[in-house]
Amino acid sequence: MTTKVKIERGEDGTYGAYIENNTLPYGIIGEGNTSSEAIADFKNSYIEMKEYYAKINKQFIESEFSFVYDLASFLNYYSKVLSLSGLERITGVNQGQLSHYLTGHRKPGKKTVEKIEKNLKEFANELKEVEFI
C-alpha cells in the first residue's frame, strides 16, 4: 500500500507533512523548519507508531509513502540540488518570482503551478533518456 503524504509550508515558515485523506487506522504527522526536516520527522513518527502497535500487541498496517509538495515546499527541498536560475530555465518562470514562492511572500496561481509542474515533468522525461558512452 502506498499512501500520499502532503508537504506544505505554513504561514509561520515551518513545514508540515501529513496524510490528507488517511485510510490507515492511525495518523502520523511530521514537522520541521525545512521540508527535509518535516519528512524525516514524519518517517520517525511512522517508526514510533509501528513500535507502539507492537508494544500494545496490535496489528500494524504497513505502508509506503509518496510525498507531494506545495510549490514552496518543493522549491525548499530541491533548492539544494537545483538553483533558482536553473529552475527558471527549466520552468520558464522568472527566478525572482520563484524566490517569492520559496519564501512564501507570494503564492503562485493555478496556471503557474501547472506550468511549473508540466515543465519539470518534461525535464524529468528528458533526463530519463540520458545515456552515457
C-alpha positions as a Markdown table, in Angstrom:
| # | Residue | x | y | z |
|---|---|---|---|---|
| 1 | Met | 0.0 | 0.0 | 0.0 |
| 2 | Thr | 1.3 | 3.5 | -0.9 |
| 3 | Thr | -0.1 | 6.5 | 0.9 |
| 4 | Lys | 0.2 | 10.0 | -0.3 |
| 5 | Val | 1.8 | 12.5 | 2.2 |
| 6 | Lys | 1.4 | 16.2 | 1.6 |
| 7 | Ile | 4.3 | 18.5 | 2.4 |
| 8 | Glu | 3.2 | 22.1 | 3.0 |
| 9 | Arg | 4.9 | 25.3 | 4.1 |
| 10 | Gly | 2.9 | 27.0 | 6.9 |
| 11 | Glu | 2.3 | 30.7 | 7.3 |
| 12 | Asp | 4.9 | 30.7 | 10.1 |
| 13 | Gly | 7.6 | 29.5 | 7.7 |
| 14 | Thr | 7.8 | 25.9 | 9.1 |
| 15 | Tyr | 6.9 | 22.8 | 7.2 |
| 16 | Gly | 4.4 | 20.0 | 7.8 |
| 17 | Ala | 4.0 | 16.5 | 6.4 |
| 18 | Tyr | 0.6 | 14.8 | 6.8 |
| 19 | Ile | -1.7 | 12.3 | 5.2 |
| 20 | Glu | -4.5 | 14.3 | 3.7 |
| 21 | Asn | -7.1 | 11.5 | 3.0 |
| 22 | Asn | -6.0 | 9.0 | 5.6 |
| 23 | Thr | -7.2 | 5.4 | 5.0 |
| 24 | Leu | -4.8 | 4.0 | 7.6 |
| 25 | Pro | -6.1 | 3.2 | 11.1 |
| 26 | Tyr | -3.6 | 5.6 | 12.6 |
| 27 | Gly | -2.5 | 9.1 | 12.0 |
| 28 | Ile | 1.1 | 10.5 | 11.8 |
| 29 | Ile | 2.5 | 13.9 | 11.0 |
| 30 | Gly | 5.9 | 15.4 | 10.7 |
| 31 | Glu | 7.0 | 19.0 | 11.4 |
| 32 | Gly | 10.3 | 20.9 | 10.8 |
| 33 | Asn | 12.0 | 24.1 | 9.9 |
| 34 | Thr | 12.6 | 22.7 | 6.4 |
| 35 | Ser | 10.7 | 20.3 | 4.2 |
| 36 | Ser | 13.6 | 17.8 | 4.7 |
| 37 | Glu | 13.1 | 18.0 | 8.5 |
| 38 | Ala | 9.3 | 17.5 | 8.2 |
| 39 | Ile | 9.8 | 14.4 | 6.0 |
| 40 | Ala | 12.4 | 13.0 | 8.5 |
| 41 | Asp | 10.1 | 13.7 | 11.4 |
| 42 | Phe | 7.2 | 12.0 | 9.5 |
| 43 | Lys | 9.3 | 8.9 | 8.9 |
| 44 | Asn | 10.3 | 8.8 | 12.5 |
| 45 | Ser | 6.7 | 9.2 | 13.6 |
| 46 | Tyr | 5.8 | 6.2 | 11.4 |
| 47 | Ile | 8.6 | 4.1 | 13.1 |
| 48 | Glu | 7.3 | 5.2 | 16.6 |
| 49 | Met | 3.7 | 4.3 | 15.7 |
| 50 | Lys | 4.9 | 0.8 | 14.5 |
| 51 | Glu | 6.8 | 0.3 | 17.8 |
| 52 | Tyr | 3.7 | 1.5 | 19.8 |
| 53 | Tyr | 1.5 | -1.0 | 17.9 |
| 54 | Ala | 4.0 | -3.8 | 18.7 |
| 55 | Lys | 4.1 | -2.8 | 22.3 |
| 56 | Ile | 0.3 | -3.0 | 22.7 |
| 57 | Asn | 0.2 | -6.2 | 20.6 |
| 58 | Lys | -2.0 | -4.7 | 17.9 |
| 59 | Gln | -1.7 | -5.5 | 14.2 |
| 60 | Phe | 0.1 | -2.7 | 12.3 |
| 61 | Ile | -0.8 | -2.0 | 8.7 |
| 62 | Glu | 2.5 | -1.2 | 6.8 |
| 63 | Ser | 2.6 | 1.5 | 4.2 |
| 64 | Glu | 5.0 | 3.1 | 1.8 |
| 65 | Phe | 4.7 | 6.8 | 1.3 |
| 66 | Ser | 4.9 | 9.1 | -1.7 |
| 67 | Phe | 5.5 | 12.7 | -0.9 |
| 68 | Val | 3.7 | 15.5 | -2.8 |
| 69 | Tyr | 4.6 | 19.2 | -2.3 |
| 70 | Asp | 3.1 | 22.6 | -2.4 |
| 71 | Leu | 5.3 | 24.8 | -4.6 |
| 72 | Ala | 7.1 | 26.5 | -1.7 |
| 73 | Ser | 8.0 | 23.1 | -0.1 |
| 74 | Phe | 9.2 | 21.7 | -3.4 |
| 75 | Leu | 11.4 | 24.7 | -4.0 |
| 76 | Asn | 12.8 | 24.5 | -0.5 |
| 77 | Tyr | 13.5 | 20.8 | -0.8 |
| 78 | Tyr | 15.1 | 20.9 | -4.2 |
| 79 | Ser | 16.9 | 24.2 | -3.9 |
| 80 | Lys | 19.9 | 22.3 | -2.6 |
| 81 | Val | 20.1 | 20.5 | -5.9 |
| 82 | Leu | 18.7 | 22.9 | -8.5 |
| 83 | Ser | 19.5 | 26.6 | -8.4 |
| 84 | Leu | 16.7 | 29.1 | -9.0 |
| 85 | Ser | 18.4 | 30.2 | -12.2 |
| 86 | Gly | 18.4 | 26.6 | -13.4 |
| 87 | Leu | 14.7 | 26.2 | -12.4 |
| 88 | Glu | 14.0 | 29.4 | -14.3 |
| 89 | Arg | 15.5 | 27.8 | -17.5 |
| 90 | Ile | 13.5 | 24.6 | -16.9 |
| 91 | Thr | 10.2 | 26.1 | -15.9 |
| 92 | Gly | 10.1 | 29.4 | -17.8 |
| 93 | Val | 9.3 | 31.2 | -14.6 |
| 94 | Asn | 11.5 | 34.1 | -13.5 |
| 95 | Gln | 13.8 | 33.2 | -10.7 |
| 96 | Gly | 12.8 | 36.3 | -8.8 |
| 97 | Gln | 9.2 | 35.1 | -8.9 |
| 98 | Leu | 10.4 | 31.6 | -7.9 |
| 99 | Ser | 12.2 | 33.1 | -4.9 |
| 100 | His | 9.0 | 34.8 | -3.8 |
| 101 | Tyr | 7.2 | 31.4 | -3.9 |
| 102 | Leu | 10.1 | 29.8 | -2.0 |
| 103 | Thr | 10.0 | 32.4 | 0.8 |
| 104 | Gly | 6.2 | 32.5 | 0.9 |
| 105 | His | 6.0 | 36.2 | 0.0 |
| 106 | Arg | 3.7 | 35.3 | -2.9 |
| 107 | Lys | 1.6 | 32.3 | -3.8 |
| 108 | Pro | 1.5 | 31.2 | -7.4 |
| 109 | Gly | -1.7 | 30.9 | -9.3 |
| 110 | Lys | -3.1 | 27.6 | -10.5 |
| 111 | Lys | -1.9 | 28.2 | -14.1 |
| 112 | Thr | 1.7 | 29.0 | -12.9 |
| 113 | Val | 1.7 | 25.9 | -10.7 |
| 114 | Glu | 0.5 | 23.8 | -13.7 |
| 115 | Lys | 3.2 | 25.4 | -16.0 |
| 116 | Ile | 6.0 | 24.7 | -13.5 |
| 117 | Glu | 4.8 | 21.1 | -12.9 |
| 118 | Lys | 4.4 | 20.4 | -16.7 |
| 119 | Asn | 7.9 | 21.8 | -17.5 |
| 120 | Leu | 9.5 | 19.9 | -14.6 |
| 121 | Lys | 8.0 | 16.6 | -15.8 |
| 122 | Glu | 9.2 | 17.3 | -19.3 |
| 123 | Phe | 12.7 | 17.9 | -17.9 |
| 124 | Ala | 12.5 | 14.7 | -15.9 |
| 125 | Asn | 11.5 | 12.8 | -19.0 |
| 126 | Glu | 14.5 | 14.2 | -20.9 |
| 127 | Leu | 16.7 | 13.0 | -18.0 |
| 128 | Lys | 15.3 | 9.5 | -18.3 |
| 129 | Glu | 16.6 | 9.4 | -21.9 |
| 130 | Val | 20.2 | 10.3 | -20.9 |
| 131 | Glu | 22.6 | 7.7 | -21.9 |
| 132 | Phe | 26.4 | 8.0 | -21.5 |
| 133 | Ile | 29.0 | 6.3 | -23.6 |
